[in-house]
Amino acid sequence: MPTLFCTGTKCCTNHQPVGRVSTEDNPECKDFVIIGNGPSGIALSYLLSGNWPYYSGVSQDEFLHTRLMVEPDLSLVEQDLEFLSDGLEGRSNNPVALLLDALQKPEADLGLEHPSLLEWKCKPEKKVDHVVLGRGRPGGIWQTLDGGLLTVSLGGWMELPNLCMRDWKESKQFKEANSELLSRRTSVANVSKYYTDYVEIMGLMENFRNHTVVTGVKQVKCEDICQTLEGNKSLRQDTAEMDIKFDEGSEEVFNVEMEDHVPDDISSQCSSLSQRRSVSVESCSPFVLPCSPSPNFLPSNSQTSRRCRFDNLNCDMQMSLESASSSQEPYFDTLPNWDPILNPSLFSCSYKQSPIFPNISSLQDYSRSLSENYRIRNKHCVGQLCSQETLFEVTGYEVETNQEGRKEMKQFKYLTKNVVLATGQTDEPNKLGAPGEEFPFVLHKLKELDDLVMAGKLTTNSDPVMIVGAGLSAADAIISAQGHGLPIAHVFRKSVSDPGLIFNKLPVALYPEYHSVHRMMASGSHTHAKLMKGHPVEKEYPSYRAWGETEIMEITKDRNVRLKGPGTNEMIQVSYIVVLIGASPDLSFLNEAERELGRIPGAVIDRNNPIDIDVYSHQSSNMPGLYAMGPLTGDNFVRFIQGGALAIASHVHHKEESSKDHLL
């Protein structure tokens, strides 16, 4: 048994790591394990590395500015985020996302590009020991997309904290294409390179473990961990010489020194792997010491006096695209005469919060009301935290290439107090559910179509390529196929004039390529021949045919597809089928716990059932210590996912401060 227990700077003998290699007998211990190395994971790693934002400008929102000036010398991480985000409205459901976006991209929804109102300061003493696990290079899904595509968002909206993309491009001497300069969008290739460079420029690489696959996340009791590690060490101690020493320092902690059979050749400033780093007081629980019984002075179900969740959210969970009236007007009459940048409900549901001061009629009254209200809130904003008697065990493997060029799988295991789900929503493509979808000529990725063209298996003389879907991914596939001169059969369930189609919400000036696809959908119907002076004329797009309001009923092994729609019940011959109807996250590593996390109990997590979180901390409402951010919580745009990083970093800071107060 250990002589004493772990502290924030010293480890008991049960938790001394033995080098970089992780085995089941020797897990690595981290305060945070972040699953996903896309923009969400990168932004969170930046904040957990001790980079904190400070308000340094003057917001055009006078009420927001007044709130921020109550504690002007404190970082946003240290302040009450619920108080600061009071009354903000915008495209995100998460108020902290609206807060950070209002300060990083002021007036962005008006199409303006004002400088950030934040100053970022590095505070090394605030670093949190963490690791970011990702399947590929930093950037996540952006590393797998066609680099020639343009982003849907403006280029500036793809930025991460404290690195302007314009400055980055100048430093790399990028030459933008005319399409990028005219539309203010940027290419996917630029974005993927920007995210990779960001990790290096910001000094975050030591926190990233790439090319990994997480296979399991489960909760384990601290007591069981200690017993397991104790048993494993007892076996090693049969052949090792024990040397009990008194470790000098301000804290009196005894350690049992043993020979390490694995050399420690890793030096990490943030994770301190070259030191005896393991489950500390902070990395196990603010109150529960991993090698000692739970203190008896804490209530088992402490309640915070701070309101941690919305009681009355005025949030329409249906996208505005679906809630609009079902007009059946001709295509050209349905195009909006407004720029969607001005429409706060273009891509996601809007958020409107009931203000704390509903009866304040002037800025002066509002300002006078802040001091007393802030003192009352600040007194109880953290409250007592429930004791945490369990840790998370994260297992998986890392794919490495040996000297012979062969890929090898190296298993790992982490013990951590906190797990962050930042995997996004694009792991598993959605399926049609039609008979025959399992045939190899049915594809679910645009890249697979491009690979077939490059391999010469698809040519202009091939049977039509069937593209299924009416979103932007399907439009990208149509653009790609058209560029290769392939015949196209386009099948989608909605009407061309359906206001729910994303094309009806995009301005022509910013997205000309998508409006070209929409025109093709409107004029390429197989049921309506184009007439001029009463006589049929050649179609504008002769190699393209569209079947709107149509479903696939069956796919046969000889590549025939049966379609059913209004006035349509036919079988057509195709070469390949590309199904692009959205995607869902793969959270299978959570096992049955996944169905406990959503807003709809018992249902899997998807776009319609995001993870239920406390909006001010992004901690799961059903599983303490588990956090989620990004698309898993409804934020699908890079400019908003960073608010989740701020919420998590702030929650960690306040938990740390609270644990210090209780240990005094």
C-alpha positions in Angstrom: 0.0 0.0 0.0 1.2 3.6 -0.5 2.6 5.3 2.5 0.4 8.3 1.9 -1.8 9.6 -0.9 -1.3 11.5 -4.2 -1.2 15.3 -4.2 -1.2 17.8 -6.9 2.6 17.7 -7.3 3.6 14.3 -5.9 2.4 10.8 -6.6 1.8 7.8 -4.4 3.7 4.6 -5.2 0.7 3.1 -6.9 0.7 5.8 -9.6 4.2 6.2 -10.8 4.3 5.8 -14.6 6.9 3.5 -16.2 7.8 5.4 -19.4 5.8 6.3 -22.5 4.6 2.8 -23.4 1.1 2.1 -22.1 0.0 -1.4 -21.1 -2.9 -2.7 -19.2 -0.6 -2.9 -16.1 0.7 0.6 -16.6 -1.9 3.2 -17.7 -1.0 6.8 -18.2 -2.8 9.3 -16.0 -4.2 12.6 -17.3 -6.5 15.2 -15.9 -8.3 15.4 -19.3 -8.6 13.0 -22.2 -10.0 14.7 -25.3 -11.4 12.3 -28.0 -11.2 14.0 -31.3 -8.4 16.2 -32.8 -10.6 18.4 -35.1 -11.2 22.1 -34.5 -13.0 21.4 -31.2 -10.2 19.4 -29.7 -7.6 21.9 -30.9 -9.4 24.9 -29.5 -9.8 23.1 -26.1 -6.2 22.1 -26.0 -5.2 25.7 -26.5 -7.2 26.9 -23.5 -6.2 24.0 -21.3 -2.5 24.8 -22.1 -2.9 28.0 -20.1 -3.9 30.4 -22.8 -6.6 32.6 -21.4 -8.7 35.4 -23.1 -9.0 38.9 -21.6 -11.4 41.6 -22.7 -9.4 44.4 -24.1 -11.7 46.3 -26.5 -15.1 48.0 -26.4 -18.1 46.0 -27.6 -20.8 47.7 -29.5 -23.3 45.9 -27.2 -23.3 48.4 -24.4 -24.9 45.9 -22.0 -22.3 43.3 -22.7 -19.6 45.9 -22.3 -21.0 46.9 -19.0 -21.0 43.4 -17.7 -17.5 42.8 -18.8 -16.3 45.9 -17.0 -17.5 44.6 -13.6 -14.2 42.6 -13.3 -12.1 44.0 -16.1 -8.8 42.5 -14.9 -10.1 39.0 -14.8 -9.9 36.5 -17.7 -13.2 35.2 -19.1 -12.1 31.9 -17.7 -12.3 33.2 -14.2 -15.6 35.0 -14.5 -19.2 33.9 -14.3 -20.1 32.9 -17.8 -23.8 32.8 -17.2 -23.7 36.4 -16.0 -21.6 37.5 -19.0 -23.7 35.8 -21.6 -27.0 37.1 -20.2 -29.4 38.2 -22.9 -27.2 37.3 -25.9 -29.0 36.0 -29.0 -27.6 34.3 -32.1 -27.3 31.2 -34.2 -26.0 28.9 -31.5 -28.0 27.2 -28.7 -25.1 27.6 -26.4 -24.8 31.0 -24.7 -21.1 30.8 -24.0 -20.6 30.2 -27.7 -22.5 33.4 -28.4 -20.4 35.3 -25.8 -17.0 34.3 -27.2 -18.2 34.8 -30.8 -19.4 38.3 -30.0 -16.0 39.1 -28.7 -13.8 37.3 -31.2 -16.0 38.1 -34.3 -17.9 41.3 -33.4 -20.7 42.0 -35.8 -19.8 39.0 -37.9 -23.5 38.2 -38.6 -23.7 41.6 -40.4 -20.9 40.5 -42.8 -18.4 42.8 -41.1 -14.8 41.8 -40.3 -13.9 43.8 -37.2 -10.8 43.0 -35.1 -11.1 40.8 -32.0 -11.9 42.4 -28.7 -9.9 39.8 -26.9 -6.2 39.6 -25.8 -4.8 36.2 -25.2 -2.3 35.7 -22.4 -0.2 32.6 -21.7 -0.4 31.5 -18.0 1.9 28.5 -17.7 0.8 27.9 -14.1 -2.8 27.3 -15.3 -1.9 24.4 -17.6 -4.0 21.3 -17.3 -2.5 18.0 -18.0 -4.3 16.6 -21.0 -4.0 14.5 -24.2 -5.9 14.8 -27.5 -6.6 11.6 -29.3 -7.4 11.7 -33.1 -7.7 9.2 -35.9 -5.5 11.2 -38.3 -3.6 14.4 -38.4 -4.8 17.4 -36.4 -7.8 18.9 -38.1 -10.1 15.9 -38.0 -12.6 15.6 -40.8 -10.9 18.5 -42.6 -7.9 16.3 -43.4 -10.1 13.9 -45.4 -12.1 16.2 -47.6 -11.4 17.2 -51.2 -9.0 20.1 -50.9 -10.4 21.8 -54.0 -13.8 22.4 -52.4 -14.6 25.8 -50.9 -15.9 26.1 -47.4 -19.5 27.0 -46.7 -18.5 29.5 -44.1 -16.4 32.6 -44.8 -12.7 32.1 -44.5 -12.4 34.2 -41.4 -15.0 32.1 -39.7 -12.8 29.0 -39.9 -10.1 30.6 -37.6 -9.1 29.3 -34.2 -8.2 31.5 -31.2 -5.4 34.0 -31.6 -4.3 33.1 -35.1 -5.8 35.2 -37.9 -6.0 33.2 -41.1 -5.0 36.2 -43.2 -1.8 36.6 -41.2 -1.2 32.9 -41.5 -1.6 33.0 -45.2 0.8 35.9 -45.5 3.4 34.1 -43.5 3.0 31.0 -45.7 2.9 33.2 -48.9 -0.3 31.6 -50.1 -1.8 32.7 -53.4 -5.6 32.6 -53.3 -7.7 31.7 -56.3 -10.0 34.3 -57.8 -13.0 32.4 -56.5 -11.7 32.7 -52.9 -11.0 36.4 -53.3 -14.4 37.1 -54.7 -16.5 35.0 -52.3 -14.4 35.6 -49.2 -14.5 31.8 -48.7 -11.4 29.6 -48.6 -10.5 26.2 -49.9 -10.6 23.0 -47.8 -6.9 22.5 -48.5 -6.1 25.9 -46.9 -8.2 25.0 -43.8 -6.7 21.6 -43.3 -3.2 23.1 -43.6 -4.1 25.9 -41.2 -5.3 23.5 -38.5 -2.1 21.4 -38.8 0.1 24.5 -38.6 -2.0 25.9 -35.7 -1.1 23.0 -33.5 2.6 23.5 -34.3 2.7 27.3 -34.1 0.8 27.4 -30.8 3.1 24.7 -29.2 0.4 22.1 -28.7 2.0 19.2 -30.5 3.1 17.5 -27.2 -0.5 17.2 -26.2 -1.6 15.4 -29.4 -1.5 11.7 -30.0 -2.6 11.2 -33.6 -3.5 8.1 -35.6 -5.3 6.5 -32.7 -8.6 4.7 -32.4 -10.5 4.7 -29.1 -12.1 1.4 -28.4 -13.6 1.9 -24.9 -14.5 4.5 -22.3 -15.9 3.3 -19.0 -16.1 4.5 -15.4 -14.1 2.6 -12.8 -13.9 3.1 -9.1 -10.8 4.7 -7.6 -10.6 2.0 -5.0 -10.6 -0.7 -7.6 -7.8 1.1 -9.5 -5.6 1.3 -6.5 -6.1 -2.4 -5.7 -5.3 -3.4 -9.3 -2.2 -1.3 -9.5 -1.2 -2.5 -6.0 -1.4 -6.1 -7.2 0.5 -5.4 -10.4 3.3 -3.7 -8.4 3.5 -6.5 -5.9 4.5 -8.8 -8.7 7.3 -6.5 -9.8 8.4 -5.9 -6.2 9.3 -9.6 -5.9 12.4 -9.0 -8.0 12.9 -5.3 -7.3 14.7 -3.7 -4.4 12.6 -1.3 -2.4 14.2 1.9 -1.3 11.9 4.0 0.8 12.9 7.7 0.8 11.6 10.8 2.2 10.8 13.2 -0.7 12.1 16.6 0.2 9.7 19.6 -0.4 6.9 21.5 1.1 4.7 18.4 1.2 5.6 15.3 3.2 4.9 12.4 0.8 6.7 9.1 0.9 7.4 7.3 -2.3 8.7 3.8 -3.0 11.4 4.0 -5.7 11.7 1.1 -8.1 13.8 0.4 -11.2 12.0 1.3 -14.4 12.4 -1.5 -16.9 11.3 0.9 -19.7 13.5 3.9 -20.3 11.9 7.3 -20.0 13.0 9.2 -23.0 10.1 11.5 -23.4 10.3 15.1 -22.2 7.0 16.9 -22.1 6.5 20.3 -20.7 2.7 19.9 -20.3 2.2 16.2 -19.5 5.4 15.9 -17.5 5.9 12.3 -18.5 9.6 12.4 -17.5 8.5 13.0 -13.9 6.4 10.9 -11.6 3.1 12.1 -12.9 -0.1 10.1 -12.1 -3.5 10.4 -10.5 -3.3 13.5 -8.3 -5.8 15.1 -6.0 -6.9 17.2 -8.9 -6.9 14.3 -11.4 -9.0 12.0 -9.2 -11.4 14.3 -7.4 -11.5 17.6 -5.7 -12.2 15.8 -2.4 -11.8 12.1 -2.8 -8.2 11.0 -2.6 -7.6 7.9 -4.8 -5.6 6.1 -2.2 -7.6 6.9 0.9 -11.3 6.6 1.9 -13.8 9.3 1.1 -13.9 12.1 3.6 -17.0 11.9 5.9 -17.6 15.6 6.2 -19.1 16.0 2.7 -22.7 15.3 1.9 -23.3 12.6 -0.7 -25.5 14.8 -2.9 -24.3 18.3 -2.6 -26.4 20.9 -4.3 -25.0 24.0 -5.9 -26.9 27.2 -5.3 -25.9 28.4 -8.8 -28.3 27.8 -11.6 -26.5 25.4 -13.8 -29.1 24.7 -16.5 -31.8 26.5 -18.4 -35.2 26.0 -17.0 -37.0 27.9 -19.7 -35.2 27.9 -23.0 -36.9 29.7 -25.9 -35.1 27.6 -28.5 -36.7 26.2 -31.6 -35.0 22.8 -31.9 -36.1 22.5 -35.6 -33.9 24.2 -38.1 -35.4 27.2 -39.7 -35.0 25.4 -43.0 -37.6 22.8 -42.0 -40.0 25.2 -40.2 -40.5 27.5 -43.1 -43.8 27.4 -44.9 -44.1 24.8 -47.6 -44.5 27.0 -50.6 -44.8 25.4 -54.0 -43.9 28.5 -56.0 -41.6 28.2 -59.0 -37.9 27.9 -58.4 -37.0 31.5 -59.3 -39.7 32.9 -57.1 -38.5 31.1 -54.1 -35.0 32.6 -54.0 -34.7 35.0 -51.1 -33.9 38.7 -51.6 -31.8 38.9 -48.4 -28.3 37.8 -47.5 -28.4 34.8 -45.1 -25.5 36.3 -43.2 -28.1 38.6 -41.8 -30.4 35.7 -41.0 -29.5 34.3 -37.5 -31.4 31.1 -38.2 -29.8 30.1 -41.5 -27.9 27.0 -40.5 -28.8 26.2 -37.0 -31.5 27.0 -34.5 -31.4 30.3 -32.8 -30.9 31.0 -29.1 -32.7 33.5 -27.1 -32.2 33.8 -23.4 -34.5 35.4 -20.8 -32.4 38.3 -19.4 -31.6 38.5 -15.7 -33.0 42.0 -15.5 -36.2 42.0 -17.5 -37.5 45.3 -16.1 -34.4 47.4 -16.7 -35.3 50.2 -19.1 -32.0 52.0 -19.5 -28.3 51.3 -19.6 -27.8 53.5 -16.5 -30.3 51.5 -14.5 -28.7 48.3 -15.8 -25.3 49.4 -14.7 -26.5 50.4 -11.2 -28.1 46.9 -10.9 -24.9 45.0 -11.7 -22.8 45.4 -8.6 -25.2 44.1 -6.0 -26.4 41.3 -8.3 -22.9 40.3 -9.2 -21.9 40.1 -5.5 -24.9 37.8 -4.8 -24.2 35.6 -7.8 -20.4 35.5 -7.2 -20.9 34.4 -3.6 -22.7 31.2 -4.7 -21.6 30.7 -8.3 -19.5 27.6 -7.6 -21.0 26.0 -4.6 -20.1 22.6 -3.2 -19.3 19.9 -5.7 -20.3 16.3 -5.3 -17.4 14.0 -4.4 -16.2 12.0 -7.4 -15.4 8.4 -6.5 -14.8 7.1 -10.0 -12.4 7.8 -12.9 -12.7 7.1 -16.6 -10.7 4.4 -18.2 -10.0 5.2 -21.9 -8.5 2.3 -24.0 -7.6 2.0 -27.6 -4.7 1.6 -30.0 -2.3 3.8 -31.9 -1.3 2.9 -35.5 2.4 3.2 -36.0 4.7 2.5 -38.9 7.8 0.4 -38.1 11.2 0.6 -39.8 10.1 -1.9 -42.4 7.2 0.2 -43.4 4.6 -2.1 -41.8 1.8 -0.7 -39.7 1.6 -1.9 -36.1 -1.1 -1.3 -33.5 0.2 -0.1 -30.1 -2.4 -0.4 -27.3 -2.8 2.4 -24.8 -4.8 3.0 -21.6 -5.5 6.2 -19.8 -6.9 6.9 -16.4 -8.5 10.3 -16.2 -11.0 12.3 -14.1 -12.5 14.0 -17.2 -13.3 12.9 -20.8 -14.3 15.3 -23.5 -16.2 14.1 -26.6 -15.1 16.2 -29.5 -15.6 13.7 -32.3 -18.0 15.6 -34.5 -21.0 14.1 -36.4 -19.4 12.7 -39.5 -18.1 9.3 -38.5 -20.8 7.1 -40.0 -22.6 7.9 -43.2 -26.4 7.6 -43.0 -27.9 4.7 -44.9 -31.0 4.5 -47.1 -32.2 1.3 -45.6 -33.2 0.0 -49.0 -32.7 -3.6 -50.1 -29.4 -4.0 -52.0 -27.6 -1.1 -50.3 -24.9 -3.5 -49.2 -23.7 -4.1 -52.8 -20.1 -2.8 -53.5 -21.2 -0.4 -56.2 -23.2 1.6 -53.6 -20.9 4.3 -52.2 -21.2 6.7 -49.3 -18.3 9.0 -49.8 -17.5 11.6 -52.5 -13.8 10.5 -52.4 -14.8 7.0 -53.5 -16.4 8.5 -56.6 -13.2 10.5 -57.4 -11.1 7.4 -56.9 -13.2 5.5 -59.5 -12.7 8.2 -62.0 -8.9 8.3 -61.4 -8.8 4.5 -61.8 -10.6 4.7 -65.1 -13.6 2.7 -63.9 -15.9 5.6 -64.6 -15.9 7.4 -67.9 -18.2 9.5 -70.1 -19.4 6.3 -71.7 -20.5 4.6 -68.5 -24.0 4.2 -67.4 -25.3 7.1 -65.3 -23.9 7.7 -61.8 -26.9 7.9 -59.4 -26.4 10.6 -56.7 -28.8 10.5 -53.8 -29.4 13.5 -51.6 -30.3 17.2 -51.8 -27.7 18.7 -49.4 -24.4 20.4 -50.0 -22.5 17.1 -50.1 -24.7 15.8 -52.9 -24.2 19.1 -54.7 -20.4 18.6 -54.4 -20.8 15.2 -55.9 -22.8 16.5 -58.8 -20.2 19.3 -59.4 -17.4 16.7 -59.4 -19.2 14.2 -61.7 -20.1 17.1 -64.1 -16.5 18.2 -64.1 -15.5 14.7 -65.3 -18.3 14.6 -67.9 -20.1 11.7 -66.3 -23.9 11.2 -66.9 -25.8 11.9 -63.7 -29.1 10.5 -62.3 -30.0 12.6 -59.3 -32.6 11.3 -56.8 -33.9 13.3 -53.8 -37.0 13.2 -51.6 -37.9 16.9 -51.4 -39.4 19.2 -54.0 -37.1 21.6 -55.8 -39.2 24.5 -54.5 -39.2 23.2 -50.9 -38.0 26.1 -48.7 -36.3 23.5 -46.6 -33.6 23.0 -49.3 -30.4 24.6 -48.2 -30.0 26.1 -51.7 -33.0 28.4 -51.1 -31.1 29.9 -48.2 -27.8 30.7 -49.8 -26.9 34.0 -51.4 -26.0 33.7 -55.1 -23.0 36.0 -54.8 -21.3 33.8 -52.2 -22.3 30.3 -53.4 -22.6 30.5 -57.2 -21.7 26.8 -57.7 -24.5 25.6 -55.5 -27.1 27.7 -57.2 -25.9 26.2 -60.5 -26.8 22.8 -59.1 -30.2 24.1 -57.9 -30.9 25.3 -61.4 -30.0 21.9 -62.7 -32.4 20.3 -60.2 -35.2 22.7 -61.3 -34.7 22.3 -65.1 -33.5 18.8 -65.3 -36.7 17.0 -64.2 -37.3 13.8 -66.1 -41.0 14.4 -66.2 -41.1 17.9 -67.7 -39.7 18.6 -71.1 -38.6 22.2 -71.7 -40.8 23.9 -74.2 -40.2 27.0 -76.4 -43.2 28.3 -78.4 -45.0 25.1 -77.7 -42.1 22.9 -79.1 -39.7 20.8 -77.1 -36.1 22.0 -77.1 -32.9 20.4 -76.0 -32.3 20.4 -72.3 -29.8 22.8 -70.8 -28.0 19.9 -69.1 -28.4 16.9 -71.4 -26.3 14.6 -69.2 -28.2 15.3 -66.1 -31.7 14.0 -65.1 -33.4 14.7 -61.8 -36.1 12.7 -59.9 -37.5 15.0 -57.2 -39.8 13.7 -54.5 -38.6 10.2 -55.2 -37.3 7.3 -53.1 -35.2 4.3 -53.9 -37.2 1.1 -53.3 -34.8 -1.5 -54.4 -31.2 -2.0 -55.7 -30.5 -5.2 -57.7 -27.2 -7.0 -58.1 -27.2 -6.2 -61.8 -27.1 -2.5 -61.0 -30.8 -1.7 -61.6 -32.6 0.7 -59.3 -36.3 0.8 -58.7 -37.6 4.4 -58.1 -41.0 5.4 -56.7 -42.4 8.9 -56.7 -45.3 11.0 -58.0 -46.1 9.4 -61.3 -42.9 7.4 -61.2 -42.4 3.7 -60.7 -39.6 2.7 -63.0 -36.3 0.7 -63.0 -33.2 2.4 -64.3 -29.7 1.1 -65.1 -26.7 2.8 -63.3 -23.0 2.3 -63.0 -22.6 3.4 -59.4 -24.7 4.9 -56.6 -23.4 7.6 -54.3 -25.6 8.0 -51.2 -24.9 11.4 -49.5 -27.7 12.0 -47.0 -25.8 13.1 -44.0 -23.8 11.3 -41.3 -23.9 10.4 -37.6 -21.2 10.2 -34.9 -19.7 6.9 -33.9 -19.8 6.7 -30.1 -19.7 2.9 -29.9 -16.8 3.1 -27.5 -19.2 4.3 -24.9 -21.2 1.1 -25.2 -24.6 1.4 -23.6 -23.7 4.7 -21.9 -24.3 6.5 -25.3 -28.1 6.1 -24.9 -28.0 7.8 -21.5 -26.4 11.0 -22.8 -28.9 12.5 -25.3 -31.8 14.9 -24.8 -34.0 12.0 -25.9 -33.5 9.3 -23.3 -32.7 5.9 -24.8 -32.0 7.2 -28.3 -28.6 7.2 -30.0 -26.8 10.5 -30.4 -27.3 12.2 -33.8 -28.1 15.6 -35.3 -31.6 15.5 -33.9 -30.6 14.2 -30.5 -27.5 16.1 -29.3 -25.8 15.3 -26.0 -27.6 16.9 -23.1 -25.2 19.3 -21.4 -25.1 22.1 -18.8 -24.8 25.0 -21.3 -22.4 26.9 -19.0 -19.9 24.1 -18.4 -20.6 21.7 -21.3 -20.6 18.9 -18.8 -23.0 16.0 -19.4 -26.2 16.4 -17.5 -26.3 12.6 -16.9 -22.6 11.7 -16.3 -20.4 14.0 -14.3 -16.8 14.3 -15.6 -17.9 13.7 -19.2 -18.0 16.8 -21.4 -19.0 17.3 -25.0 -18.5 20.1 -27.5 -18.9 21.0 -31.2 -21.5 19.2 -33.4 -22.3 16.7 -30.6 -23.9 19.6 -28.8 -25.5 21.3 -31.8 -22.7 23.7 -32.7 -21.8 22.9 -36.3 -19.7 26.0 -37.1 -16.1 26.5 -36.1 -16.7 30.0 -34.9 -19.2 28.6 -32.3 -17.4 25.5 -31.1 -14.8 27.5 -29.4 -17.3 28.7 -26.9 -17.5 25.1 -25.7 -13.7 25.2 -25.1 -14.1 28.3 -23.0 -17.0 26.8 -21.0 -15.0 23.6 -20.2 -11.8 25.6 -19.3 -13.8 27.9 -17.0 -15.5 25.0 -15.3 -12.2 23.3 -14.7 -10.8 26.5 -13.2 -13.7 27.0 -10.8 -13.6 23.3 -9.7 -9.9 23.7 -9.0 -10.5 26.9 -6.9 -13.4 25.2 -5.1 -11.3 22.2 -4.2 -8.6 24.4 -2.8 -11.1 26.2 -0.6 -12.4 23.0 0.8 -9.0 21.5 1.4 -7.9 24.6 3.4 
